[in-house]
Amino acid sequence: MEEGVVKPEGFLEGTEYIPFNRYDPVEAISRVAYFLKERAVRKEEEERNKAILGMATFVLGLLGLAAAASSSKRKKE
């Protein structure tokens, strides 16, 4: 958002803005680049955590099935 402009109200209220100076846009561009890089890193971390959680759930499910099968086998004997 350009410096000196009044922040909009309504549905854009609470939105984060990057200060922009039309006479020196380099700082705003660098802030946007930093924001996008951080966002990409967070997204990668979230995807990695989801994959780990999925694998853990799968392994626990297999262990549960193995325990149930073992218990069922013992009852038959």
PyMOL commands that set and color helices and strands:
alter all, ss='L'
color gray80, all
select helices_A, chain A and resi 10-12+26-76
alter helices_A, ss='H'
color red, helices_A
deselect
rebuild
show_as cartoon
